[in-house]
Amino acid sequence: MENNVESLRKEKKVSQEDLASIVGVSRQTIISIEKGKYNPSITLAFKIAKYFDKKIEDIFIYNEEKDN
Amino acid sequence: MNKLKANILWNALLFLLPVGLIILGVVTNNEPVLGLGILMGAIMLIKLIRLILCWMKPKTREKYLNRVNDERVNYIAGKSAIVSYIFMEFSSLAILIYAIAMELSTLQTILSGIMCIGLFAYMITYFILSKKE
């Protein structure tokens, strides 16, 4: 799963710490999501999408080829 | 009640255990029990004070709650628990084979019992959690 969290966050000029606090997770989780190491739950994905005022599919891109 | 308050209450309740050990150690004049009670009490008291201090500062409280509610932390904890469980079961199996080879019957019985309880507990927990979620 690829995502645009890092670019959207930088666009909005929000720190990882602040984003983590807003969506209710640790900074390490935001780092892992941005690096593509961790796929968030649907609840967390919704929270992130809501914060950036975007649809989930605009932020998280499912890549079937990479998944297989 | 949030997780921090629940943790404080739980730790305060658990603090009765070292207190009990200290009383038991003093009454029976048993120094190892008294020492264990003091050691456990000191560790638990430090943890309790840390939690209370965390609860008193709003920013630290929020950070703490974000950390304990963090889904990645819970995911990692679950994964490491299952890996540790598998490791423990295989270690027990290795020691059990050694006990059989060395004809250590008491160790064989204890290890077989522990392994059976472990596997049974895993099955029961899995069944309960699968019904819940």
N, CA and C atoms of all chains as a GROMACS GRO file, in nm:
protein
  603
    1MET      N    1   0.084  -0.120   0.000
    1MET     CA    2   0.000   0.000   0.000
    1MET      C    3   0.088   0.126   0.000
    2GLU      N    4   0.064   0.212  -0.097
    2GLU     CA    5   0.138   0.338  -0.101
    2GLU      C    6   0.050   0.448  -0.045
    3ASN      N    7   0.110   0.556   0.000
    3ASN     CA    8   0.028   0.666   0.051
    3ASN      C    9   0.094   0.802   0.032
    4ASN      N   10   0.009   0.906   0.041
    4ASN     CA   11   0.058   1.043   0.023
    4ASN      C   12   0.061   1.119   0.155
    5VAL      N   13   0.066   1.048   0.265
    5VAL     CA   14   0.056   1.115   0.395
    5VAL      C   15   0.168   1.218   0.414
    6GLU      N   16   0.291   1.177   0.379
    6GLU     CA   17   0.404   1.267   0.401
    6GLU      C   18   0.391   1.396   0.320
    7SER      N   19   0.357   1.382   0.190
    7SER     CA   20   0.346   1.502   0.107
    7SER      C   21   0.231   1.592   0.152
    8LEU      N   22   0.118   1.529   0.189
    8LEU     CA   23   0.003   1.608   0.236
    8LEU      C   24   0.035   1.680   0.368
    9ARG      N   25   0.107   1.609   0.451
    9ARG     CA   26   0.144   1.668   0.581
    9ARG      C   27   0.237   1.787   0.561
   10LYS      N   28   0.334   1.770   0.471
   10LYS     CA   29   0.429   1.879   0.445
   10LYS      C   30   0.359   1.998   0.377
   11GLU      N   31   0.261   1.963   0.291
   11GLU     CA   32   0.183   2.067   0.223
   11GLU      C   33   0.107   2.152   0.326
   12LYS      N   34   0.057   2.084   0.426
   12LYS     CA   35  -0.021   2.151   0.531
   12LYS      C   36   0.067   2.209   0.642
   13LYS      N   37   0.195   2.184   0.633
   13LYS     CA   38   0.296   2.230   0.730
   13LYS      C   39   0.263   2.184   0.872
   14VAL      N   40   0.238   2.056   0.882
   14VAL     CA   41   0.208   1.996   1.013
   14VAL      C   42   0.322   1.900   1.047
   15SER      N   43   0.364   1.900   1.172
   15SER     CA   44   0.470   1.807   1.213
   15SER      C   45   0.412   1.668   1.235
   16GLN      N   46   0.502   1.570   1.233
   16GLN     CA   47   0.458   1.430   1.258
   16GLN      C   48   0.396   1.419   1.397
   17GLU      N   49   0.456   1.488   1.492
   17GLU     CA   50   0.409   1.487   1.631
   17GLU      C   51   0.266   1.542   1.640
   18ASP      N   52   0.241   1.653   1.569
   18ASP     CA   53   0.109   1.715   1.574
   18ASP      C   54   0.004   1.626   1.506
   19LEU      N   55   0.041   1.570   1.390
   19LEU     CA   56  -0.053   1.482   1.320
   19LEU      C   57  -0.086   1.360   1.407
   20ALA      N   58   0.018   1.306   1.471
   20ALA     CA   59  -0.001   1.191   1.559
   20ALA      C   60  -0.099   1.225   1.671
   21SER      N   61  -0.080   1.341   1.729
   21SER     CA   62  -0.166   1.385   1.839
   21SER      C   63  -0.311   1.405   1.792
   22ILE      N   64  -0.327   1.460   1.672
   22ILE     CA   65  -0.462   1.487   1.619
   22ILE      C   66  -0.538   1.356   1.592
   23VAL      N   67  -0.468   1.260   1.531
   23VAL     CA   68  -0.538   1.134   1.498
   23VAL      C   69  -0.531   1.030   1.611
   24GLY      N   70  -0.462   1.065   1.720
   24GLY     CA   71  -0.459   0.980   1.839
   24GLY      C   72  -0.370   0.858   1.833
   25VAL      N   73  -0.252   0.877   1.771
   25VAL     CA   74  -0.154   0.766   1.769
   25VAL      C   75  -0.018   0.823   1.810
   26SER      N   76   0.085   0.736   1.811
   26SER     CA   77   0.218   0.783   1.844
   26SER      C   78   0.289   0.834   1.718
   27ARG      N   79   0.396   0.912   1.741
   27ARG     CA   80   0.473   0.966   1.628
   27ARG      C   81   0.535   0.852   1.546
   28GLN      N   82   0.573   0.745   1.615
   28GLN     CA   83   0.635   0.631   1.547
   28GLN      C   84   0.539   0.570   1.445
   29THR      N   85   0.410   0.571   1.479
   29THR     CA   86   0.310   0.515   1.387
   29THR      C   87   0.302   0.598   1.259
   30ILE      N   88   0.305   0.731   1.277
   30ILE     CA   89   0.301   0.820   1.159
   30ILE      C   90   0.426   0.796   1.074
   31ILE      N   91   0.541   0.783   1.138
   31ILE     CA   92   0.666   0.758   1.064
   31ILE      C   93   0.654   0.628   0.984
   32SER      N   94   0.603   0.522   1.051
   32SER     CA   95   0.589   0.392   0.983
   32SER      C   96   0.492   0.399   0.866
   33ILE      N   97   0.382   0.475   0.885
   33ILE     CA   98   0.283   0.488   0.776
   33ILE      C   99   0.347   0.562   0.658
   34GLU      N  100   0.416   0.670   0.688
   34GLU     CA  101   0.480   0.749   0.581
   34GLU      C  102   0.584   0.667   0.505
   35LYS      N  103   0.655   0.583   0.576
   35LYS     CA  104   0.757   0.500   0.511
   35LYS      C  105   0.695   0.381   0.437
   36GLY      N  106   0.565   0.358   0.459
   36GLY     CA  107   0.496   0.246   0.396
   36GLY      C  108   0.522   0.113   0.465
   37LYS      N  109   0.576   0.121   0.588
   37LYS     CA  110   0.607  -0.002   0.663
   37LYS      C  111   0.483  -0.057   0.731
   38TYR      N  112   0.389   0.031   0.764
   38TYR     CA  113   0.271  -0.011   0.838
   38TYR      C  114   0.144   0.038   0.768
   39ASN      N  115   0.049  -0.054   0.749
   39ASN     CA  116  -0.079  -0.017   0.691
   39ASN      C  117  -0.178   0.014   0.803
   40PRO      N  118  -0.232   0.136   0.806
   40PRO     CA  119  -0.322   0.170   0.917
   40PRO      C  120  -0.455   0.097   0.909
   41SER      N  121  -0.524   0.091   1.022
   41SER     CA  122  -0.657   0.031   1.023
   41SER      C  123  -0.752   0.125   0.949
   42ILE      N  124  -0.870   0.076   0.919
   42ILE     CA  125  -0.967   0.157   0.845
   42ILE      C  126  -1.008   0.281   0.927
   43THR      N  127  -1.014   0.265   1.059
   43THR     CA  128  -1.051   0.378   1.146
   43THR      C  129  -0.945   0.488   1.138
   44LEU      N  130  -0.818   0.446   1.149
   44LEU     CA  131  -0.710   0.544   1.144
   44LEU      C  132  -0.700   0.608   1.006
   45ALA      N  133  -0.721   0.528   0.902
   45ALA     CA  134  -0.718   0.580   0.766
   45ALA      C  135  -0.827   0.686   0.748
   46PHE      N  136  -0.946   0.660   0.805
   46PHE     CA  137  -1.056   0.756   0.799
   46PHE      C  138  -1.020   0.885   0.873
   47LYS      N  139  -0.958   0.870   0.989
   47LYS     CA  140  -0.919   0.988   1.068
   47LYS      C  141  -0.820   1.075   0.990
   48ILE      N  142  -0.721   1.007   0.928
   48ILE     CA  143  -0.620   1.080   0.851
   48ILE      C  144  -0.685   1.149   0.731
   49ALA      N  145  -0.772   1.075   0.663
   49ALA     CA  146  -0.840   1.131   0.545
   49ALA      C  147  -0.928   1.251   0.585
   50LYS      N  148  -0.995   1.238   0.696
   50LYS     CA  149  -1.083   1.346   0.744
   50LYS      C  150  -1.000   1.469   0.778
   51TYR      N  151  -0.885   1.446   0.840
   51TYR     CA  152  -0.800   1.559   0.878
   51TYR      C  153  -0.752   1.634   0.753
   52PHE      N  154  -0.714   1.561   0.649
   52PHE     CA  155  -0.665   1.626   0.527
   52PHE      C  156  -0.778   1.665   0.432
   53ASP      N  157  -0.902   1.636   0.475
   53ASP     CA  158  -1.022   1.666   0.397
   53ASP      C  159  -1.015   1.601   0.258
   54LYS      N  160  -0.981   1.475   0.258
   54LYS     CA  161  -0.969   1.399   0.132
   54LYS      C  162  -1.041   1.265   0.148
   55LYS      N  163  -1.055   1.195   0.036
   55LYS     CA  164  -1.111   1.060   0.042
   55LYS      C  165  -0.997   0.964   0.074
   56ILE      N  166  -1.032   0.851   0.136
   56ILE     CA  167  -0.928   0.753   0.171
   56ILE      C  168  -0.847   0.712   0.048
   57GLU      N  169  -0.917   0.686  -0.062
   57GLU     CA  170  -0.848   0.638  -0.184
   57GLU      C  171  -0.757   0.745  -0.246
   58ASP      N  172  -0.776   0.872  -0.206
   58ASP     CA  173  -0.687   0.977  -0.256
   58ASP      C  174  -0.556   0.977  -0.178
   59ILE      N  175  -0.561   0.921  -0.058
   59ILE     CA  176  -0.439   0.920   0.026
   59ILE      C  177  -0.371   0.784   0.020
   60PHE      N  178  -0.450   0.679   0.034
   60PHE     CA  179  -0.393   0.543   0.035
   60PHE      C  180  -0.421   0.475  -0.097
   61ILE      N  181  -0.315   0.435  -0.164
   61ILE     CA  182  -0.329   0.375  -0.298
   61ILE      C  183  -0.292   0.226  -0.290
   62TYR      N  184  -0.393   0.144  -0.320
   62TYR     CA  185  -0.370   0.000  -0.314
   62TYR      C  186  -0.304  -0.047  -0.443
   63ASN      N  187  -0.188  -0.109  -0.428
   63ASN     CA  188  -0.115  -0.157  -0.544
   63ASN      C  189  -0.118  -0.310  -0.542
   64GLU      N  190  -0.207  -0.366  -0.628
   64GLU     CA  191  -0.228  -0.512  -0.626
   64GLU      C  192  -0.101  -0.589  -0.664
   65GLU      N  193  -0.028  -0.535  -0.762
   65GLU     CA  194   0.094  -0.604  -0.809
   65GLU      C  195   0.197  -0.614  -0.697
   66LYS      N  196   0.212  -0.502  -0.622
   66LYS     CA  197   0.310  -0.500  -0.513
   66LYS      C  198   0.267  -0.590  -0.399
   67ASP      N  199   0.134  -0.597  -0.377
   67ASP     CA  200   0.080  -0.677  -0.267
   67ASP      C  201   0.104  -0.826  -0.290
   68ASN      N  202   0.102  -0.866  -0.419
   68ASN     CA  203   0.124  -1.006  -0.451
   68ASN      C  204   0.274  -1.029  -0.467
   69MET      N  205  -1.414   0.549   3.201
   69MET     CA  206  -1.281   0.566   3.259
   69MET      C  207  -1.175   0.540   3.152
   70ASN      N  208  -1.080   0.633   3.139
   70ASN     CA  209  -0.978   0.608   3.037
   70ASN      C  210  -0.871   0.510   3.087
   71LYS      N  211  -0.784   0.473   2.993
   71LYS     CA  212  -0.686   0.368   3.023
   71LYS      C  213  -0.587   0.410   3.132
   72LEU      N  214  -0.557   0.540   3.138
   72LEU     CA  215  -0.460   0.587   3.238
   72LEU      C  216  -0.516   0.572   3.379
   73LYS      N  217  -0.644   0.614   3.398
   73LYS     CA  218  -0.708   0.601   3.529
   73LYS      C  219  -0.718   0.454   3.567
   74ALA      N  220  -0.758   0.372   3.470
   74ALA     CA  221  -0.772   0.228   3.495
   74ALA      C  222  -0.637   0.168   3.534
   75ASN      N  223  -0.530   0.213   3.467
   75ASN     CA  224  -0.395   0.165   3.498
   75ASN      C  225  -0.351   0.205   3.638
   76ILE      N  226  -0.385   0.330   3.678
   76ILE     CA  227  -0.350   0.378   3.812
   76ILE      C  228  -0.422   0.293   3.917
   77LEU      N  229  -0.551   0.273   3.895
   77LEU     CA  230  -0.631   0.195   3.991
   77LEU      C  231  -0.580   0.051   4.000
   78TRP      N  232  -0.551  -0.007   3.885
   78TRP     CA  233  -0.502  -0.145   3.878
   78TRP      C  234  -0.369  -0.160   3.951
   79ASN      N  235  -0.279  -0.060   3.927
   79ASN     CA  236  -0.148  -0.063   3.994
   79ASN      C  237  -0.161  -0.042   4.144
   80ALA      N  238  -0.256   0.045   4.184
   80ALA     CA  239  -0.278   0.069   4.326
   80ALA      C  240  -0.330  -0.059   4.394
   81LEU      N  241  -0.416  -0.129   4.321
   81LEU     CA  242  -0.472  -0.255   4.372
   81LEU      C  243  -0.362  -0.362   4.383
   82LEU      N  244  -0.279  -0.368   4.279
   82LEU     CA  245  -0.169  -0.466   4.278
   82LEU      C  246  -0.064  -0.436   4.384
   83PHE      N  247  -0.062  -0.310   4.429
   83PHE     CA  248   0.034  -0.269   4.531
   83PHE      C  249   0.009  -0.343   4.664
   84LEU      N  250  -0.114  -0.394   4.678
   84LEU     CA  251  -0.149  -0.471   4.799
   84LEU      C  252  -0.066  -0.599   4.808
   85LEU      N  253  -0.025  -0.650   4.692
   85LEU     CA  254   0.054  -0.775   4.689
   85LEU      C  255   0.189  -0.759   4.761
   86PRO      N  256   0.273  -0.659   4.723
   86PRO     CA  257   0.399  -0.643   4.798
   86PRO      C  258   0.377  -0.605   4.944
   87VAL      N  259   0.269  -0.528   4.969
   87VAL     CA  260   0.238  -0.491   5.109
   87VAL      C  261   0.211  -0.618   5.189
   88GLY      N  262   0.133  -0.709   5.127
   88GLY     CA  263   0.102  -0.837   5.191
   88GLY      C  264   0.227  -0.919   5.216
   89LEU      N  265   0.317  -0.918   5.115
   89LEU     CA  266   0.444  -0.993   5.127
   89LEU      C  267   0.530  -0.936   5.240
   90ILE      N  268   0.534  -0.801   5.251
   90ILE     CA  269   0.614  -0.736   5.356
   90ILE      C  270   0.557  -0.775   5.494
   91ILE      N  271   0.423  -0.768   5.508
   91ILE     CA  272   0.359  -0.805   5.636
   91ILE      C  273   0.390  -0.951   5.670
   92LEU      N  274   0.375  -1.037   5.566
   92LEU     CA  275   0.401  -1.180   5.585
   92LEU      C  276   0.547  -1.204   5.626
   93GLY      N  277   0.638  -1.131   5.561
   93GLY     CA  278   0.780  -1.144   5.590
   93GLY      C  279   0.813  -1.101   5.732
   94VAL      N  280   0.747  -0.992   5.778
   94VAL     CA  281   0.772  -0.941   5.914
   94VAL      C  282   0.714  -1.038   6.018
   95VAL      N  283   0.588  -1.082   5.992
   95VAL     CA  284   0.518  -1.169   6.088
   95VAL      C  285   0.590  -1.304   6.104
   96THR      N  286   0.629  -1.362   5.988
   96THR     CA  287   0.693  -1.495   5.994
   96THR      C  288   0.846  -1.487   6.009
   97ASN      N  289   0.896  -1.363   6.013
   97ASN     CA  290   1.040  -1.337   6.022
   97ASN      C  291   1.117  -1.405   5.907
   98ASN      N  292   1.057  -1.397   5.790
   98ASN     CA  293   1.116  -1.459   5.671
   98ASN      C  294   1.181  -1.349   5.585
   99GLU      N  295   1.313  -1.345   5.589
   99GLU     CA  296   1.386  -1.237   5.520
   99GLU      C  297   1.371  -1.239   5.367
  100PRO      N  298   1.378  -1.359   5.300
  100PRO     CA  299   1.360  -1.358   5.154
  100PRO      C  300   1.224  -1.303   5.111
  101VAL      N  301   1.120  -1.339   5.186
  101VAL     CA  302   0.985  -1.290   5.152
  101VAL      C  303   0.978  -1.138   5.174
  102LEU      N  304   1.037  -1.093   5.283
  102LEU     CA  305   1.039  -0.949   5.314
  102LEU      C  306   1.116  -0.873   5.205
  103GLY      N  307   1.230  -0.928   5.165
  103GLY     CA  308   1.312  -0.866   5.060
  103GLY      C  309   1.238  -0.859   4.928
  104LEU      N  310   1.171  -0.971   4.894
  104LEU     CA  311   1.094  -0.975   4.770
  104LEU      C  312   0.982  -0.870   4.773
  105GLY      N  313   0.916  -0.860   4.888
  105GLY     CA  314   0.808  -0.763   4.906
  105GLY      C  315   0.858  -0.621   4.890
  106ILE      N  316   0.972  -0.591   4.951
  106ILE     CA  317   1.030  -0.455   4.942
  106ILE      C  318   1.068  -0.422   4.798
  107LEU      N  319   1.133  -0.520   4.732
  107LEU     CA  320   1.176  -0.500   4.593
  107LEU      C  321   1.055  -0.477   4.501
  108MET      N  322   0.957  -0.566   4.515
  108MET     CA  323   0.835  -0.552   4.432
  108MET      C  324   0.765  -0.421   4.461
  109GLY      N  325   0.756  -0.388   4.591
  109GLY     CA  326   0.689  -0.266   4.634
  109GLY      C  327   0.756  -0.143   4.577
  110ALA      N  328   0.891  -0.142   4.580
  110ALA     CA  329   0.966  -0.025   4.531
  110ALA      C  330   0.941  -0.007   4.381
  111ILE      N  331   0.947  -0.118   4.306
  111ILE     CA  332   0.926  -0.110   4.159
  111ILE      C  333   0.784  -0.061   4.129
  112MET      N  334   0.687  -0.119   4.200
  112MET     CA  335   0.547  -0.083   4.175
  112MET      C  336   0.516   0.059   4.218
  113LEU      N  337   0.582   0.104   4.325
  113LEU     CA  338   0.561   0.241   4.373
  113LEU      C  339   0.614   0.342   4.271
  114ILE      N  340   0.731   0.311   4.214
  114ILE     CA  341   0.790   0.400   4.112
  114ILE      C  342   0.695   0.409   3.992
  115LYS      N  343   0.641   0.293   3.952
  115LYS     CA  344   0.549   0.289   3.838
  115LYS      C  345   0.422   0.369   3.868
  116LEU      N  346   0.373   0.352   3.990
  116LEU     CA  347   0.251   0.421   4.032
  116LEU      C  348   0.272   0.572   4.035
  117ILE      N  349   0.386   0.615   4.089
  117ILE     CA  350   0.417   0.759   4.095
  117ILE      C  351   0.428   0.816   3.953
  118ARG      N  352   0.494   0.739   3.866
  118ARG     CA  353   0.511   0.783   3.726
  118ARG      C  354   0.376   0.802   3.658
  119LEU      N  355   0.284   0.707   3.682
  119LEU     CA  356   0.150   0.714   3.623
  119LEU      C  357   0.072   0.833   3.678
  120ILE      N  358   0.084   0.856   3.810
  120ILE     CA  359   0.012   0.969   3.872
  120ILE      C  360   0.066   1.102   3.818
  121LEU      N  361   0.200   1.111   3.806
  121LEU     CA  362   0.261   1.234   3.751
  121LEU      C  363   0.215   1.256   3.607
  122CYS      N  364   0.205   1.146   3.534
  122CYS     CA  365   0.160   1.150   3.395
  122CYS      C  366   0.016   1.201   3.388
  123TRP      N  367  -0.064   1.158   3.481
  123TRP     CA  368  -0.207   1.193   3.485
  123TRP      C  369  -0.226   1.340   3.521
  124MET      N  370  -0.132   1.394   3.602
  124MET     CA  371  -0.144   1.532   3.648
  124MET      C  372  -0.115   1.635   3.539
  125LYS      N  373  -0.029   1.598   3.443
  125LYS     CA  374   0.006   1.693   3.336
  125LYS      C  375  -0.075   1.660   3.211
  126PRO      N  376  -0.161   1.753   3.166
  126PRO     CA  377  -0.248   1.724   3.050
  126PRO      C  378  -0.174   1.679   2.924
  127LYS      N  379  -0.059   1.745   2.894
  127LYS     CA  380   0.013   1.712   2.772
  127LYS      C  381   0.074   1.570   2.781
  128THR      N  382   0.131   1.539   2.897
  128THR     CA  383   0.190   1.406   2.916
  128THR      C  384   0.080   1.301   2.914
  129ARG      N  385  -0.035   1.337   2.975
  129ARG     CA  386  -0.149   1.245   2.979
  129ARG      C  387  -0.194   1.210   2.837
  130GLU      N  388  -0.203   1.314   2.753
  130GLU     CA  389  -0.246   1.292   2.614
  130GLU      C  390  -0.147   1.203   2.540
  131LYS      N  391  -0.016   1.231   2.564
  131LYS     CA  392   0.088   1.151   2.498
  131LYS      C  393   0.080   1.005   2.543
  132TYR      N  394   0.058   0.988   2.674
  132TYR     CA  395   0.051   0.853   2.729
  132TYR      C  396  -0.068   0.777   2.668
  133LEU      N  397  -0.184   0.846   2.662
  133LEU     CA  398  -0.304   0.782   2.607
  133LEU      C  399  -0.287   0.749   2.459
  134ASN      N  400  -0.221   0.839   2.387
  134ASN     CA  401  -0.194   0.812   2.245
  134ASN      C  402  -0.106   0.689   2.230
  135ARG      N  403  -0.012   0.675   2.324
  135ARG     CA  404   0.082   0.562   2.316
  135ARG      C  405   0.011   0.430   2.350
  136VAL      N  406  -0.069   0.430   2.458
  136VAL     CA  407  -0.133   0.303   2.496
  136VAL      C  408  -0.249   0.265   2.403
  137ASN      N  409  -0.310   0.368   2.341
  137ASN     CA  410  -0.420   0.337   2.248
  137ASN      C  411  -0.370   0.316   2.105
  138ASP      N  412  -0.240   0.337   2.087
  138ASP     CA  413  -0.185   0.329   1.953
  138ASP      C  414  -0.203   0.190   1.892
  139GLU      N  415  -0.267   0.185   1.775
  139GLU     CA  416  -0.298   0.055   1.713
  139GLU      C  417  -0.172  -0.021   1.670
  140ARG      N  418  -0.068   0.053   1.627
  140ARG     CA  419   0.055  -0.014   1.585
  140ARG      C  420   0.123  -0.080   1.705
  141VAL      N  421   0.123  -0.011   1.818
  141VAL     CA  422   0.183  -0.066   1.940
  141VAL      C  423   0.109  -0.195   1.980
  142ASN      N  424  -0.026  -0.189   1.975
  142ASN     CA  425  -0.106  -0.308   2.009
  142ASN      C  426  -0.082  -0.422   1.911
  143TYR      N  427  -0.066  -0.386   1.782
  143TYR     CA  428  -0.041  -0.487   1.679
  143TYR      C  429   0.094  -0.555   1.704
  144ILE      N  430   0.196  -0.473   1.733
  144ILE     CA  431   0.330  -0.527   1.760
  144ILE      C  432   0.327  -0.612   1.886
  145ALA      N  433   0.255  -0.564   1.990
  145ALA     CA  434   0.248  -0.639   2.116
  145ALA      C  435   0.185  -0.777   2.094
  146GLY      N  436   0.078  -0.781   2.013
  146GLY     CA  437   0.011  -0.907   1.982
  146GLY      C  438   0.103  -1.002   1.907
  147LYS      N  439   0.173  -0.945   1.810
  147LYS     CA  440   0.263  -1.025   1.727
  147LYS      C  441   0.378  -1.080   1.812
  148SER      N  442   0.437  -0.993   1.896
  148SER     CA  443   0.550  -1.039   1.978
  148SER      C  444   0.504  -1.140   2.082
  149ALA      N  445   0.377  -1.127   2.129
  149ALA     CA  446   0.324  -1.224   2.226
  149ALA      C  447   0.316  -1.363   2.162
  150ILE      N  448   0.268  -1.370   2.039
  150ILE     CA  449   0.252  -1.500   1.974
  150ILE      C  450   0.389  -1.560   1.940
  151VAL      N  451   0.484  -1.475   1.898
  151VAL     CA  452   0.618  -1.525   1.868
  151VAL      C  453   0.684  -1.577   1.996
  152SER      N  454   0.668  -1.502   2.106
  152SER     CA  455   0.725  -1.546   2.235
  152SER      C  456   0.662  -1.677   2.279
  153TYR      N  457   0.530  -1.689   2.258
  153TYR     CA  458   0.458  -1.812   2.296
  153TYR      C  459   0.514  -1.933   2.218
  154ILE      N  460   0.530  -1.914   2.087
  154ILE     CA  461   0.583  -2.023   2.004
  154ILE      C  462   0.725  -2.059   2.050
  155PHE      N  463   0.806  -1.956   2.079
  155PHE     CA  464   0.942  -1.978   2.125
  155PHE      C  465   0.943  -2.058   2.256
  156MET      N  466   0.852  -2.020   2.349
  156MET     CA  467   0.843  -2.088   2.478
  156MET      C  468   0.803  -2.234   2.461
  157GLU      N  469   0.705  -2.257   2.371
  157GLU     CA  470   0.657  -2.394   2.348
  157GLU      C  471   0.770  -2.481   2.291
  158PHE      N  472   0.845  -2.426   2.194
  158PHE     CA  473   0.952  -2.504   2.133
  158PHE      C  474   1.068  -2.526   2.231
  159SER      N  475   1.094  -2.424   2.316
  159SER     CA  476   1.199  -2.441   2.418
  159SER      C  477   1.159  -2.552   2.514
  160SER      N  478   1.032  -2.549   2.556
  160SER     CA  479   0.982  -2.652   2.648
  160SER      C  480   0.993  -2.790   2.583
  161LEU      N  481   0.962  -2.796   2.454
  161LEU     CA  482   0.968  -2.923   2.383
  161LEU      C  483   1.113  -2.975   2.380
  162ALA      N  484   1.208  -2.884   2.355
  162ALA     CA  485   1.350  -2.922   2.351
  162ALA      C  486   1.394  -2.975   2.488
  163ILE      N  487   1.353  -2.905   2.596
  163ILE     CA  488   1.392  -2.948   2.731
  163ILE      C  489   1.322  -3.081   2.765
  164LEU      N  490   1.198  -3.095   2.716
  164LEU     CA  491   1.123  -3.219   2.741
  164LEU      C  492   1.195  -3.339   2.676
  165ILE      N  493   1.242  -3.319   2.553
  165ILE     CA  494   1.316  -3.426   2.482
  165ILE      C  495   1.443  -3.462   2.562
  166TYR      N  496   1.508  -3.356   2.613
  166TYR     CA  497   1.628  -3.378   2.695
  166TYR      C  498   1.593  -3.456   2.822
  167ALA      N  499   1.480  -3.419   2.886
  167ALA     CA  500   1.436  -3.485   3.009
  167ALA      C  501   1.402  -3.632   2.982
  168ILE      N  502   1.342  -3.660   2.865
  168ILE     CA  503   1.308  -3.798   2.829
  168ILE      C  504   1.438  -3.879   2.810
  169ALA      N  505   1.533  -3.816   2.738
  169ALA     CA  506   1.661  -3.883   2.712
  169ALA      C  507   1.737  -3.911   2.841
  170MET      N  508   1.728  -3.820   2.936
  170MET     CA  509   1.802  -3.833   3.063
  170MET      C  510   1.720  -3.906   3.171
  171GLU      N  511   1.598  -3.945   3.132
  171GLU     CA  512   1.506  -4.016   3.223
  171GLU      C  513   1.478  -3.936   3.351
  172LEU      N  514   1.452  -3.807   3.333
  172LEU     CA  515   1.418  -3.720   3.447
  172LEU      C  516   1.264  -3.713   3.455
  173SER      N  517   1.205  -3.805   3.527
  173SER     CA  518   1.059  -3.819   3.522
  173SER      C  519   0.983  -3.698   3.578
  174THR      N  520   1.034  -3.635   3.687
  174THR     CA  521   0.963  -3.519   3.745
  174THR      C  522   0.959  -3.404   3.645
  175LEU      N  523   1.076  -3.378   3.584
  175LEU     CA  524   1.085  -3.270   3.485
  175LEU      C  525   0.994  -3.299   3.365
  176GLN      N  526   0.988  -3.427   3.324
  176GLN     CA  527   0.900  -3.467   3.213
  176GLN      C  528   0.756  -3.431   3.244
  177THR      N  529   0.712  -3.468   3.366
  177THR     CA  530   0.572  -3.444   3.406
  177THR      C  531   0.542  -3.294   3.410
  178ILE      N  532   0.634  -3.218   3.474
  178ILE     CA  533   0.612  -3.073   3.487
  178ILE      C  534   0.605  -3.007   3.349
  179LEU      N  535   0.703  -3.039   3.263
  179LEU     CA  536   0.706  -2.976   3.130
  179LEU      C  537   0.587  -3.014   3.045
  180SER      N  538   0.548  -3.143   3.050
  180SER     CA  539   0.431  -3.187   2.973
  180SER      C  540   0.308  -3.111   3.020
  181GLY      N  541   0.295  -3.097   3.151
  181GLY     CA  542   0.182  -3.024   3.209
  181GLY      C  543   0.179  -2.880   3.164
  182ILE      N  544   0.296  -2.813   3.173
  182ILE     CA  545   0.304  -2.671   3.132
  182ILE      C  546   0.268  -2.655   2.984
  183MET      N  547   0.322  -2.745   2.901
  183MET     CA  548   0.295  -2.736   2.756
  183MET      C  549   0.147  -2.756   2.726
  184CYS      N  550   0.087  -2.855   2.794
  184CYS     CA  551  -0.056  -2.882   2.772
  184CYS      C  552  -0.140  -2.762   2.816
  185ILE      N  553  -0.108  -2.706   2.934
  185ILE     CA  554  -0.183  -2.589   2.984
  185ILE      C  555  -0.169  -2.473   2.886
  186GLY      N  556  -0.045  -2.452   2.838
  186GLY     CA  557  -0.019  -2.343   2.743
  186GLY      C  558  -0.101  -2.357   2.616
  187LEU      N  559  -0.099  -2.475   2.558
  187LEU     CA  560  -0.174  -2.498   2.434
  187LEU      C  561  -0.325  -2.486   2.457
  188PHE      N  562  -0.369  -2.539   2.570
  188PHE     CA  563  -0.512  -2.535   2.602
  188PHE      C  564  -0.556  -2.389   2.624
  189ALA      N  565  -0.472  -2.312   2.696
  189ALA     CA  566  -0.504  -2.171   2.722
  189ALA      C  567  -0.510  -2.094   2.590
  190TYR      N  568  -0.418  -2.126   2.498
  190TYR     CA  569  -0.417  -2.060   2.368
  190TYR      C  570  -0.547  -2.089   2.292
  191MET      N  571  -0.588  -2.218   2.293
  191MET     CA  572  -0.711  -2.257   2.223
  191MET      C  573  -0.832  -2.185   2.280
  192ILE      N  574  -0.842  -2.182   2.414
  192ILE     CA  575  -0.956  -2.116   2.480
  192ILE      C  576  -0.957  -1.967   2.449
  193THR      N  577  -0.838  -1.902   2.462
  193THR     CA  578  -0.830  -1.758   2.435
  193THR      C  579  -0.868  -1.728   2.290
  194TYR      N  580  -0.817  -1.810   2.199
  194TYR     CA  581  -0.848  -1.791   2.057
  194TYR      C  582  -0.998  -1.803   2.034
  195PHE      N  583  -1.059  -1.904   2.096
  195PHE     CA  584  -1.203  -1.926   2.079
  195PHE      C  585  -1.282  -1.806   2.131
  196ILE      N  586  -1.247  -1.758   2.251
  196ILE     CA  587  -1.320  -1.644   2.311
  196ILE      C  588  -1.303  -1.519   2.224
  197LEU      N  589  -1.178  -1.493   2.182
  197LEU     CA  590  -1.153  -1.372   2.102
  197LEU      C  591  -1.220  -1.379   1.965
  198SER      N  592  -1.223  -1.500   1.906
  198SER     CA  593  -1.287  -1.513   1.775
  198SER      C  594  -1.438  -1.491   1.785
  199LYS      N  595  -1.496  -1.522   1.901
  199LYS     CA  596  -1.641  -1.498   1.921
  199LYS      C  597  -1.666  -1.349   1.941
  200LYS      N  598  -1.571  -1.284   2.010
  200LYS     CA  599  -1.587  -1.142   2.043
  200LYS      C  600  -1.570  -1.052   1.922
  201GLU      N  601  -1.471  -1.085   1.836
  201GLU     CA  602  -1.438  -0.993   1.726
  201GLU      C  603  -1.481  -1.047   1.590
   0.00000   0.00000   0.00000
